[in-house]
Amino acid sequence: MAYVISDSCVSCGTCAGECPVGAISAGASQYEIDANSCVDCGTCAGVCPTGAISQG
């Protein structure tokens, strides 16, 4: 199951820079994870400073 970003996202972009497959991009109000590209590695969750990313 792909990771998801909650409303706790502050749009810092740290997760996007760390994603090895480029599945994270800036959305309208916060960053978003493309579920079809996500490989469930969890790297994004590990670097998120607000804990906004979890396995969906």
Contacts in CASP RR format, 6 or more apart in sequence:
PFRMAT RR
TARGET T0000
AUTHOR 0000-0000-0000
METHOD contacts of the structure
MODEL  1
MAYVISDSCVSCGTCAGECPVGAISAGASQYEIDANSCVDCGTCAGVCPT
GAISQG
1 40 0 8 1.000
1 55 0 8 1.000
1 56 0 8 1.000
2 23 0 8 1.000
2 33 0 8 1.000
2 34 0 8 1.000
2 35 0 8 1.000
2 36 0 8 1.000
2 38 0 8 1.000
2 40 0 8 1.000
2 55 0 8 1.000
2 56 0 8 1.000
3 33 0 8 1.000
3 38 0 8 1.000
3 40 0 8 1.000
3 42 0 8 1.000
3 44 0 8 1.000
3 45 0 8 1.000
3 53 0 8 1.000
3 54 0 8 1.000
3 55 0 8 1.000
3 56 0 8 1.000
4 33 0 8 1.000
4 53 0 8 1.000
4 54 0 8 1.000
4 55 0 8 1.000
4 56 0 8 1.000
5 15 0 8 1.000
5 24 0 8 1.000
5 30 0 8 1.000
5 31 0 8 1.000
5 32 0 8 1.000
5 33 0 8 1.000
5 52 0 8 1.000
5 53 0 8 1.000
6 51 0 8 1.000
6 52 0 8 1.000
6 53 0 8 1.000
6 54 0 8 1.000
7 30 0 8 1.000
7 52 0 8 1.000
8 50 0 8 1.000
8 51 0 8 1.000
8 52 0 8 1.000
9 30 0 8 1.000
9 31 0 8 1.000
9 48 0 8 1.000
9 50 0 8 1.000
9 52 0 8 1.000
9 53 0 8 1.000
10 30 0 8 1.000
10 49 0 8 1.000
10 50 0 8 1.000
10 52 0 8 1.000
11 26 0 8 1.000
11 29 0 8 1.000
11 30 0 8 1.000
11 31 0 8 1.000
12 49 0 8 1.000
13 24 0 8 1.000
13 26 0 8 1.000
13 31 0 8 1.000
14 47 0 8 1.000
14 48 0 8 1.000
14 49 0 8 1.000
15 24 0 8 1.000
15 31 0 8 1.000
15 44 0 8 1.000
15 47 0 8 1.000
15 48 0 8 1.000
15 53 0 8 1.000
16 22 0 8 1.000
16 24 0 8 1.000
16 25 0 8 1.000
16 26 0 8 1.000
16 31 0 8 1.000
17 24 0 8 1.000
18 43 0 8 1.000
18 44 0 8 1.000
18 47 0 8 1.000
19 43 0 8 1.000
19 44 0 8 1.000
20 39 0 8 1.000
20 41 0 8 1.000
20 43 0 8 1.000
21 37 0 8 1.000
21 38 0 8 1.000
21 39 0 8 1.000
22 34 0 8 1.000
22 37 0 8 1.000
23 33 0 8 1.000
23 34 0 8 1.000
23 37 0 8 1.000
23 38 0 8 1.000
23 39 0 8 1.000
24 31 0 8 1.000
24 32 0 8 1.000
24 33 0 8 1.000
24 34 0 8 1.000
24 44 0 8 1.000
25 31 0 8 1.000
25 32 0 8 1.000
25 34 0 8 1.000
26 32 0 8 1.000
30 52 0 8 1.000
33 44 0 8 1.000
33 53 0 8 1.000
40 55 0 8 1.000
42 53 0 8 1.000
42 55 0 8 1.000
44 53 0 8 1.000
45 51 0 8 1.000
45 53 0 8 1.000
45 54 0 8 1.000
45 55 0 8 1.000
46 53 0 8 1.000
END
